[in-house]
Amino acid sequence: MPLLLLPLEIQLQIISYLDFQSLHSLIFVNKRISRLITRHDIYSAIMHFETSEARADRKKMMMFPCYGCLTLQPRGCFDRRQVRSDLQNGNITNRRCCSCNPRAGR
């Protein structure tokens, strides 16, 4: 059954279980669906993405989430300090890509 034919409550429940990359992809599928996805949904998914055990090896990560525009960006779009030690210092929510922070990516 297509997602748009499901009752709104079920659509919202499904959205709440999606990971960051799935949410980000879903935003571009349909305008009606993208309106259902809140900034809080995306932020929560990013936090889960950041703290998941699969992402524990920061040196191998090629893409990082930006907390300004809530998108995944390549490592080069961030200041080296933001991709190296944010998780240990508890400052992950300060990470901004070069589009959100003109000083990043240097």
Phi, psi and omega in degrees: 000133179297144182304320183291342179274347179285154176300150183306318182300321180288321177301314180295323178295317178298315180301323183294340180266353184282147176278174186301313183294323178292317177300315181298320177292319182296329179302326184270358183282314187205137181297321181296318178294318182297331178289337179283335183276118182269163175301325179296319178301314182293315180300316179297319179294322178296315180299321177294318177301315182294322188263358181294149181296331180295336182261013185295328181273090186296332183292332182269351181290132179259333181239141179230146177281141174262130181273357175275304182259357178056048176230164173271133181230153177294156181311322183293348179275002183236155171297141182304324180295329181288329180268345184271314193231008183302317185295319181291326183271355180076020183251027184298329182287352176272353183292127178228138179283177182296335177286324181273332182227104183302339180277348180285161176081016179259000000 
